[in-house]
Amino acid sequence: MPRPVLRPLSAPEVVAARASCKPKTPAPEFGELLTDSFASGSSSAAQVQRTAASAMQWLDSHGGRVKDSGDTVARLSKLGCSGKWSANAERDCHRLMRKMDNWLGAKISYRDVRMVNPSTLEISMQKLPMILPHDMLLALWAKGRKVFDKCLFGALTPPEVKEYWDHLETHTNWFSNHPASAWHDRSRLAGVATYGDEVQAYRNSECGAVAVCAFTPDLAYKNDPCNRYYPICLWSEHHECEHTYNDAMKYVVRSFRRLMDPTATWPWTAEGYHVTFTSAQGDLKWLNEKMGLHNFRSNNFCSRCTCKKTAENVYDSLTNFSSDPTAFPEQDYTEVDMGAGVYKDKLAKVLKRAHRDFLLFKKLRGMQCFPSLQSKAAPGKILTHWLACRAQQWAERVDATESDKVVASCIFAYDMMLRTMDEGRHIFTEEQANRFGYFTLRHLRCYAWLHDFGMKAQLHVPGRRSWLLLPKLHHLWHLCHDTVRSRINPKFVTLLTAESFIGIIGRIARSCHRSSVSTRTLERYQVLMIHKLPK
């Protein structure tokens, strides 16, 4: 693809461009930069100590001195007996953060859960560090009402919060029977959901996964990951047994019961606030393995309806993306995971060209994301915008095939679906809900056409066996009809921000020793959060 020619800007255009530029964010203080690097897992405590010590030596060699005896950099330089005992730097750093009030201050309690010893396969009770939901909310309340509101309601005002709950009561059939529906001040009613996932962690040459449990306020859906997802506990799956998750959730359920009790008194109760549990979130693998829902390994893979992967009647199968939400009869709850694939070596050269084009595409449009061709977390949206643009250009060729045009239509519809979610408020207008439904069904039907085309295509035909029908597409079909009916922005339940949160937890966990990863990750996350809270 030829590189676009950039013409020079005229003088009025230069003035307009400068006026539209955002003011530069002031650079953080060096001490804050070091603590943020430590908390996010970018640097170990020993590396932070050495960097701080080098800064102090440079300052001394140039005749400078620190005026404040409590300076952060000066105190960081003394970790681990000024580097003499670097193994103690992690412990000393956390003590220093607490002493300087440079962490959130949420209580970490230790609860009994059953875990397995991998060497002997013996199951025994172990102490698992946890920040229970009520302890996290107490810490947020202690930081001020502004912080509490931001973390629970995002940018929504009290009238908008009340509007949301009133809308749920009239457009859904679950909230009217929910215990929180009787709360006297719905403008101060905060719904929270649990969330869980696994993340790969590597330490001391050992490869393993860490299971993470967290909770998230529903209405903070536009917050950044650190102000939307709050970790409860995590553990190495190397030590997990069949009882570990249920044992941990027992304490979480007790915490939510205390929060939901209308007779309980919390510091925020006098202000009219109330916290209630609304849902459980997670990818389909987590929901199936931990909760027994949506068994994607079964032919009857959907817990909401009677849809099957294969059926004698094609209209009862996964390929049916009907406009009628009752195409599959609803039933009481009964039980999808993505397939895996690896890029072939012969694609490396083409992918490098695509990567260069992706970087140019972002630069010309002022988009910011990690410069990688990967679809995990929020960067996947920018990748979708790029793919939609390039697929449309490819489909406009004179010799474009029908499949080229359907591919472009499929990606464009998905791109418009994401844009509709981003443009909408917490409650869609009628037009936005219908637009979301239209583009979602268009995306699914184009995908189904491409699946059929790919299964019939001959050898060496582009698209052959490249569009596998996955059960998660059926769940998107359910979400489409739910959104058209309720007009609630599905951004509440999509996991793009959750993937970013899990990435943060993974980076922190990889920088911690495996023997203390459960505790140190929670401690570091609290240091990271304090820098992300609204000032």
C-alpha positions as CSV (number, residue, x, y, z in Angstrom):
1,M,0.0,0.0,0.0
2,P,1.6,3.4,-1.0
3,R,2.5,5.7,1.8
4,P,0.0,8.7,1.9
5,V,1.5,12.0,0.8
6,L,1.3,14.6,3.6
7,R,0.8,18.2,2.3
8,P,2.2,21.1,4.4
9,L,-0.4,22.9,6.6
10,S,-1.3,26.5,5.9
11,A,-0.8,29.2,8.5
12,P,-4.5,29.2,9.7
13,E,-4.4,25.4,9.9
14,V,-1.2,25.5,12.1
15,V,-2.8,28.1,14.4
16,A,-6.0,26.0,14.7
17,A,-4.0,22.8,15.3
18,R,-2.0,24.4,18.1
19,A,-5.2,25.8,19.7
20,S,-6.7,22.3,19.7
21,C,-3.7,20.7,21.3
22,K,-4.2,19.5,24.8
23,P,-1.9,21.2,27.4
24,K,1.1,19.0,28.3
25,T,0.6,17.0,31.5
26,P,3.3,18.0,34.0
27,A,5.9,15.4,34.5
28,P,5.6,13.5,37.8
29,E,8.0,14.1,40.6
30,F,11.0,11.7,40.6
31,G,10.0,10.1,43.9
32,E,6.4,9.5,42.5
33,L,7.9,8.0,39.4
34,L,10.0,5.5,41.3
35,T,7.1,4.4,43.6
36,D,4.8,4.1,40.6
37,S,7.4,2.0,38.8
38,F,7.7,-0.2,41.9
39,A,3.9,-0.6,42.3
40,S,3.2,-1.4,38.7
41,G,5.8,-4.2,38.6
42,S,8.1,-2.4,36.2
43,S,11.0,-2.4,38.8
44,S,11.8,-4.4,41.8
45,A,12.4,-2.8,45.2
46,A,16.1,-3.4,44.8
47,Q,16.2,-1.6,41.5
48,V,14.2,1.3,42.9
49,Q,16.7,1.5,45.8
50,R,19.7,1.6,43.4
51,T,18.1,4.2,41.2
52,A,17.3,6.4,44.2
53,A,20.9,5.9,45.6
54,S,22.4,6.9,42.2
55,A,20.2,10.0,42.1
56,M,21.4,11.0,45.6
57,Q,25.1,10.4,44.7
58,W,24.7,12.5,41.5
59,L,23.1,15.3,43.6
60,D,25.9,15.2,46.2
61,S,28.6,15.2,43.5
62,H,27.1,18.4,42.1
63,G,27.1,20.2,45.4
64,G,23.3,19.8,46.0
65,R,21.5,18.6,49.1
66,V,18.1,17.6,50.1
67,K,16.2,20.2,52.1
68,D,13.5,17.9,53.4
69,S,14.6,15.1,55.6
70,G,11.4,13.2,54.6
71,D,12.1,13.4,50.9
72,T,10.8,10.3,49.1
73,V,13.9,9.7,46.9
74,A,16.3,10.0,49.9
75,R,14.2,7.5,51.9
76,L,14.0,5.1,49.0
77,S,17.8,5.2,48.7
78,K,18.1,3.7,52.2
79,L,16.0,0.6,51.5
80,G,17.7,-2.7,52.5
81,C,20.3,-0.9,54.6
82,S,21.2,1.3,51.7
83,G,21.4,-1.7,49.4
84,K,23.6,-3.8,51.7
85,W,20.7,-6.3,52.2
86,S,18.8,-6.0,48.9
87,A,16.7,-9.0,49.7
88,N,15.0,-6.9,52.4
89,A,14.2,-4.0,50.0
90,E,10.7,-5.2,49.2
91,R,9.7,-5.5,52.8
92,D,11.3,-2.1,53.7
93,C,9.6,-0.4,50.7
94,H,6.2,-1.5,51.8
95,R,6.9,-0.3,55.4
96,L,8.0,3.0,54.0
97,M,4.9,3.4,51.8
98,R,2.7,2.8,54.8
99,K,4.7,5.2,57.0
100,M,4.4,7.9,54.3
101,D,0.7,7.2,53.8
102,N,1.6,6.4,50.2
103,W,-0.8,3.6,49.8
104,L,-4.6,3.2,49.9
105,G,-4.7,1.7,53.4
106,A,-7.2,-1.1,52.8
107,K,-7.0,-3.8,55.5
108,I,-5.5,-7.1,54.3
109,S,-7.0,-10.0,56.3
110,Y,-5.8,-13.6,56.3
111,R,-8.5,-16.3,55.9
112,D,-8.4,-20.1,55.9
113,V,-8.8,-21.8,52.5
114,R,-7.9,-25.2,51.4
115,M,-4.9,-25.5,49.1
116,V,-2.8,-28.4,47.8
117,N,0.9,-29.1,48.3
118,P,2.2,-30.0,44.7
119,S,5.0,-32.2,46.1
120,T,2.8,-34.4,48.2
121,L,-0.7,-33.7,46.8
122,E,-1.8,-33.2,50.4
123,I,-4.7,-30.7,50.9
124,S,-4.5,-28.5,54.0
125,M,-5.7,-25.2,55.3
126,Q,-3.6,-22.2,54.4
127,K,-3.8,-18.5,55.2
128,L,-4.9,-16.5,52.1
129,P,-4.5,-12.7,52.2
130,M,-7.7,-11.0,51.1
131,I,-9.0,-7.4,50.8
132,L,-12.7,-8.0,51.4
133,P,-15.1,-5.7,49.6
134,H,-16.2,-3.9,52.7
135,D,-12.6,-3.2,53.7
136,M,-11.8,-1.8,50.3
137,L,-14.9,0.5,50.4
138,L,-14.0,1.6,53.9
139,A,-10.5,2.6,52.6
140,L,-12.0,4.5,49.7
141,W,-14.5,6.3,52.0
142,A,-11.5,7.4,54.2
143,K,-10.0,9.2,51.2
144,G,-13.0,11.5,50.9
145,R,-16.5,11.6,49.4
146,K,-15.2,12.8,46.1
147,V,-13.0,9.7,45.7
148,F,-15.8,7.4,47.0
149,D,-18.3,8.9,44.4
150,K,-15.7,8.6,41.6
151,C,-14.9,5.0,42.3
152,L,-18.5,3.8,42.7
153,F,-20.4,6.0,40.2
154,G,-17.7,7.2,37.7
155,A,-18.7,10.5,36.1
156,L,-22.5,10.0,36.7
157,T,-24.3,12.6,38.7
158,P,-26.9,11.6,41.4
159,P,-29.9,12.3,39.1
160,E,-28.3,10.1,36.4
161,V,-27.7,7.3,39.0
162,K,-31.4,7.5,40.0
163,E,-32.4,7.5,36.3
164,Y,-30.4,4.3,35.8
165,W,-32.1,2.3,38.6
166,D,-35.6,3.7,37.7
167,H,-34.9,2.6,34.1
168,L,-33.9,-0.9,35.2
169,E,-37.1,-1.2,37.2
170,T,-39.3,-0.5,34.1
171,H,-37.2,-2.2,31.4
172,T,-35.9,-5.4,33.1
173,N,-37.7,-8.1,35.1
174,W,-35.0,-8.7,37.7
175,F,-34.5,-5.4,39.6
176,S,-38.1,-5.0,40.8
177,N,-37.6,-8.2,42.9
178,H,-34.1,-7.2,44.0
179,P,-33.7,-6.4,47.7
180,A,-32.1,-3.1,46.8
181,S,-35.1,-1.9,44.9
182,A,-36.7,-0.7,48.1
183,W,-33.7,1.6,49.1
184,H,-35.1,5.0,49.8
185,D,-32.4,7.0,47.9
186,R,-31.6,5.5,44.5
187,S,-29.3,8.4,43.6
188,R,-26.9,6.9,46.2
189,L,-27.4,3.2,45.3
190,A,-24.2,1.5,44.0
191,G,-24.3,-1.8,42.3
192,V,-21.2,-4.0,42.3
193,A,-20.3,-7.3,40.6
194,T,-17.6,-9.9,41.1
195,Y,-15.0,-10.6,38.5
196,G,-12.4,-13.3,38.0
197,D,-9.8,-14.5,35.6
198,E,-6.4,-16.1,35.3
199,V,-3.2,-14.5,34.2
200,Q,0.2,-16.1,33.3
201,A,3.0,-15.3,35.8
202,Y,6.7,-16.2,35.5
203,R,9.1,-16.2,38.4
204,N,12.3,-18.0,39.2
205,S,12.1,-19.9,35.9
206,E,8.8,-21.4,36.9
207,C,5.9,-20.9,34.5
208,G,2.4,-20.8,36.1
209,A,-0.9,-19.0,36.2
210,V,-2.4,-16.9,39.0
211,A,-6.1,-16.9,39.6
212,V,-7.5,-13.4,40.5
213,C,-10.8,-12.5,42.2
214,A,-12.0,-8.9,42.2
215,F,-15.1,-6.8,42.3
216,T,-16.2,-3.8,40.2
217,P,-18.9,-1.1,40.6
218,D,-21.4,-1.2,37.7
219,L,-21.6,2.5,37.1
220,A,-17.9,3.2,37.0
221,Y,-17.7,1.6,33.6
222,K,-15.8,4.5,32.1
223,N,-13.1,4.7,34.8
224,D,-9.5,3.6,34.1
225,P,-8.8,0.0,35.2
226,C,-7.3,0.9,38.6
227,N,-10.4,2.9,39.5
228,R,-12.8,0.3,38.2
229,Y,-11.6,-3.1,39.4
230,Y,-10.5,-3.8,42.9
231,P,-8.6,-7.0,43.7
232,I,-10.0,-9.2,46.5
233,C,-7.4,-12.1,46.5
234,L,-5.2,-14.1,44.2
235,W,-3.4,-17.4,44.4
236,S,-1.1,-19.6,42.3
237,E,-3.0,-22.2,40.4
238,H,-0.1,-24.5,41.1
239,H,-1.4,-24.7,44.7
240,E,-5.1,-24.6,43.9
241,C,-7.4,-27.5,44.7
242,E,-11.1,-28.1,43.9
243,H,-12.0,-26.3,47.2
244,T,-9.9,-23.2,47.0
245,Y,-12.3,-21.0,45.0
246,N,-15.4,-21.9,47.0
247,D,-13.5,-21.4,50.3
248,A,-12.4,-17.9,49.3
249,M,-15.9,-17.0,48.0
250,K,-17.4,-17.9,51.3
251,Y,-15.7,-14.9,52.9
252,V,-16.6,-12.7,49.9
253,V,-20.3,-13.6,50.2
254,R,-20.3,-12.8,53.9
255,S,-18.8,-9.4,53.1
256,F,-21.5,-8.7,50.5
257,R,-24.2,-9.8,52.9
258,R,-22.9,-7.3,55.4
259,L,-22.8,-4.5,52.8
260,M,-26.3,-5.3,51.5
261,D,-27.9,-5.5,54.9
262,P,-30.2,-2.4,55.1
263,T,-30.1,-2.4,58.9
264,A,-26.2,-2.4,59.0
265,T,-24.5,0.9,59.8
266,W,-21.5,2.0,57.7
267,P,-19.7,5.4,57.6
268,W,-21.6,6.2,54.4
269,T,-25.0,5.1,55.6
270,A,-25.9,8.5,57.1
271,E,-25.2,10.1,53.7
272,G,-27.8,7.8,52.0
273,Y,-25.4,5.5,50.3
274,H,-26.1,1.8,49.9
275,V,-24.0,-0.9,48.2
276,T,-25.7,-4.0,46.6
277,F,-24.6,-7.0,44.6
278,T,-25.9,-7.3,41.0
279,S,-23.9,-9.8,38.9
280,A,-20.9,-12.0,38.4
281,Q,-18.5,-11.3,35.5
282,G,-15.7,-13.2,33.9
283,D,-14.7,-14.8,30.6
284,L,-16.6,-18.0,29.6
285,K,-13.8,-20.3,30.8
286,W,-14.0,-18.7,34.3
287,L,-17.8,-18.8,34.4
288,N,-17.8,-22.5,33.4
289,E,-15.0,-23.8,35.6
290,K,-15.8,-21.7,38.7
291,M,-19.6,-21.5,38.5
292,G,-20.7,-24.3,36.3
293,L,-22.4,-22.0,33.7
294,H,-22.3,-22.1,29.9
295,N,-20.4,-25.4,29.4
296,F,-18.7,-24.7,26.1
297,R,-17.4,-28.2,25.9
298,S,-21.0,-29.6,25.7
299,N,-23.3,-29.7,22.7
300,N,-25.9,-27.9,24.9
301,F,-23.5,-25.0,25.6
302,C,-25.9,-22.2,26.5
303,S,-27.5,-21.9,30.0
304,R,-30.1,-19.4,28.8
305,C,-31.8,-21.3,25.9
306,T,-32.0,-24.6,24.1
307,C,-29.4,-23.7,21.3
308,K,-27.0,-26.5,20.4
309,K,-23.7,-26.6,18.5
310,T,-25.1,-29.2,16.1
311,A,-28.8,-30.2,15.8
312,E,-30.9,-32.1,13.3
313,N,-32.9,-28.9,12.6
314,V,-30.4,-26.2,11.6
315,Y,-32.7,-23.5,13.1
316,D,-31.9,-25.0,16.5
317,S,-28.1,-24.7,16.0
318,L,-25.4,-22.1,16.6
319,T,-25.8,-20.8,13.0
320,N,-29.2,-19.3,13.7
321,F,-28.7,-15.5,14.4
322,S,-32.4,-14.6,14.1
323,S,-33.9,-11.1,14.5
324,D,-36.4,-12.8,16.8
325,P,-35.1,-13.0,20.4
326,T,-37.5,-15.9,21.0
327,A,-36.0,-18.0,18.3
328,F,-34.7,-20.1,21.2
329,P,-37.1,-20.6,24.0
330,E,-35.8,-19.3,27.3
331,Q,-35.4,-21.8,30.2
332,D,-34.2,-21.8,33.7
333,Y,-30.4,-21.8,34.2
334,T,-28.6,-25.1,33.2
335,E,-24.3,-24.4,31.5
336,V,-17.4,-21.2,25.4
337,D,-14.0,-20.7,25.0
338,M,-12.1,-19.4,22.1
339,G,-10.0,-21.6,20.0
340,A,-6.3,-21.1,20.0
341,G,-4.1,-20.5,17.0
342,V,-0.5,-19.6,16.1
343,Y,0.7,-17.3,13.3
344,K,2.6,-19.3,10.7
345,D,6.2,-18.4,10.1
346,K,5.4,-17.5,6.5
347,L,3.2,-14.7,7.7
348,A,6.0,-12.9,9.6
349,K,7.0,-10.7,6.6
350,V,3.4,-9.7,5.9
351,L,2.7,-9.0,9.5
352,K,5.7,-6.6,9.7
353,R,4.2,-4.6,6.8
354,A,0.9,-4.6,8.5
355,H,2.5,-3.4,11.7
356,R,4.2,-0.5,10.0
357,D,0.8,0.5,8.4
358,F,-0.9,0.2,11.8
359,L,1.6,2.6,13.4
360,L,1.1,5.1,10.6
361,F,-2.7,4.8,10.8
362,K,-2.6,5.6,14.6
363,K,-0.2,8.5,14.1
364,L,-2.3,10.2,11.5
365,R,-5.4,9.9,13.7
366,G,-3.7,10.8,17.0
367,M,-4.6,7.4,18.6
368,Q,-2.7,6.2,21.6
369,C,-2.2,2.5,22.5
370,F,0.6,0.0,23.0
371,P,2.3,-0.3,19.5
372,S,1.5,-4.0,19.1
373,L,-0.7,-5.9,16.7
374,Q,-2.6,-7.7,19.4
375,S,-6.3,-7.7,20.2
376,K,-6.2,-8.0,24.0
377,A,-7.9,-5.4,26.2
378,A,-8.6,-1.9,25.1
379,P,-6.0,-1.7,22.3
380,G,-8.2,-4.2,20.5
381,K,-10.6,-1.4,19.7
382,I,-8.0,0.6,17.9
383,L,-6.9,-2.5,16.0
384,T,-10.5,-3.0,15.0
385,H,-10.7,0.6,13.7
386,W,-7.6,0.0,11.6
387,L,-8.9,-3.4,10.2
388,A,-12.2,-1.9,9.3
389,C,-10.6,0.9,7.3
390,R,-8.1,-1.4,5.5
391,A,-10.8,-4.1,4.8
392,Q,-13.0,-1.5,3.3
393,Q,-10.2,-0.3,1.0
394,W,-9.5,-3.9,0.0
395,A,-13.1,-4.6,-0.8
396,E,-13.3,-1.5,-3.1
397,R,-10.8,-3.0,-5.5
398,V,-12.1,-3.6,-9.0
399,D,-11.3,-7.4,-8.8
400,A,-12.6,-7.8,-5.2
401,T,-14.4,-11.0,-4.6
402,E,-17.7,-11.5,-2.8
403,S,-15.9,-12.8,0.2
404,D,-13.7,-9.7,0.3
405,K,-16.8,-7.6,0.5
406,V,-18.4,-9.7,3.2
407,V,-15.2,-9.6,5.3
408,A,-15.2,-5.8,5.1
409,S,-18.9,-5.7,6.0
410,C,-18.3,-8.0,9.0
411,I,-15.4,-6.0,10.4
412,F,-17.1,-2.7,9.7
413,A,-20.3,-3.8,11.6
414,Y,-18.2,-4.9,14.6
415,D,-16.3,-1.5,14.5
416,M,-19.7,0.3,14.5
417,M,-20.9,-1.8,17.4
418,L,-17.9,-0.7,19.5
419,R,-18.3,2.9,18.5
420,T,-22.0,2.9,19.5
421,M,-21.0,1.6,22.9
422,D,-18.3,4.4,23.3
423,E,-20.7,7.1,22.1
424,G,-23.6,6.1,24.3
425,R,-24.3,7.1,27.9
426,H,-25.2,4.6,30.5
427,I,-28.7,4.3,29.0
428,F,-28.9,4.2,25.2
429,T,-31.5,6.2,23.3
430,E,-34.0,4.3,21.2
431,E,-32.0,5.1,18.1
432,Q,-28.7,4.0,19.7
433,A,-30.1,0.7,21.0
434,N,-31.6,-0.1,17.5
435,R,-28.3,0.9,15.8
436,F,-26.4,-1.4,18.2
437,G,-28.8,-4.3,17.5
438,Y,-28.6,-3.7,13.7
439,F,-24.8,-3.7,13.5
440,T,-24.5,-6.6,15.9
441,L,-26.8,-8.8,13.9
442,R,-25.1,-7.7,10.7
443,H,-21.7,-8.7,12.1
444,L,-23.0,-12.1,13.2
445,R,-24.7,-12.9,9.9
446,C,-21.7,-11.9,7.9
447,Y,-19.6,-14.1,10.2
448,A,-22.0,-17.0,9.6
449,W,-21.8,-16.5,5.8
450,L,-18.0,-16.5,6.0
451,H,-18.1,-19.6,8.1
452,D,-20.2,-21.4,5.5
453,F,-18.0,-20.1,2.7
454,G,-14.8,-21.1,4.5
455,M,-16.0,-24.7,5.1
456,K,-16.8,-25.2,1.4
457,A,-13.8,-23.4,0.0
458,Q,-11.2,-25.4,-2.0
459,L,-7.6,-25.7,-1.0
460,H,-5.5,-22.5,-1.2
461,V,-8.7,-20.3,-1.4
462,P,-8.3,-17.3,1.0
463,G,-10.6,-17.7,4.0
464,R,-10.7,-21.5,3.9
465,R,-11.6,-22.7,7.4
466,S,-10.7,-19.3,8.9
467,W,-14.1,-18.4,10.3
468,L,-14.9,-20.9,13.0
469,L,-18.3,-20.5,14.7
470,L,-17.7,-20.1,18.4
471,P,-20.3,-20.4,21.2
472,K,-19.4,-16.9,22.4
473,L,-21.0,-15.5,19.2
474,H,-24.3,-17.0,20.4
475,H,-23.8,-15.1,23.7
476,L,-23.3,-11.9,21.7
477,W,-26.6,-12.6,20.0
478,H,-28.3,-12.8,23.4
479,L,-26.5,-9.5,24.4
480,C,-27.8,-7.9,21.2
481,H,-31.5,-8.6,22.0
482,D,-31.0,-7.8,25.7
483,T,-29.6,-4.4,24.8
484,V,-32.4,-3.6,22.3
485,R,-35.0,-4.5,25.0
486,S,-33.4,-2.8,28.0
487,R,-31.3,0.0,26.3
488,I,-28.6,-0.5,28.9
489,N,-25.1,0.2,27.5
490,P,-23.4,-3.2,27.2
491,K,-20.2,-1.5,28.0
492,F,-21.2,-2.4,31.6
493,V,-20.4,-6.1,31.0
494,T,-17.8,-6.1,28.3
495,L,-14.4,-7.0,29.5
496,L,-12.0,-4.7,27.6
497,T,-11.1,-2.7,30.7
498,A,-11.0,-6.0,32.7
499,E,-8.3,-7.3,30.4
500,S,-6.3,-4.2,31.1
501,F,-6.7,-4.8,34.8
502,I,-5.6,-8.4,34.5
503,G,-2.6,-7.2,32.6
504,I,-1.7,-4.9,35.4
505,I,-2.1,-7.6,38.0
506,G,0.0,-10.0,35.9
507,R,2.9,-7.5,35.6
508,I,2.8,-6.9,39.4
509,A,2.6,-10.7,40.1
510,R,5.6,-11.4,37.9
511,S,7.7,-9.0,39.9
512,C,6.9,-10.7,43.2
513,H,8.4,-13.9,44.6
514,R,6.1,-16.9,44.3
515,S,6.1,-17.5,48.0
516,S,4.6,-14.1,48.7
517,V,2.8,-13.2,45.5
518,S,-0.6,-13.2,47.1
519,T,0.3,-10.6,49.7
520,R,2.8,-8.5,47.8
521,T,0.5,-8.1,44.8
522,L,-2.3,-6.7,47.0
523,E,0.2,-4.3,48.7
524,R,1.7,-3.0,45.4
525,Y,-1.7,-2.5,43.9
526,Q,-2.7,-0.3,46.8
527,V,0.4,1.8,46.2
528,L,-0.5,2.0,42.5
529,M,-4.1,3.0,43.3
530,I,-3.1,6.0,45.4
531,H,-1.6,7.6,42.4
532,K,-4.6,6.9,40.2
533,L,-7.3,8.3,42.6
534,P,-8.8,11.7,41.8
535,K,-7.0,14.6,43.5
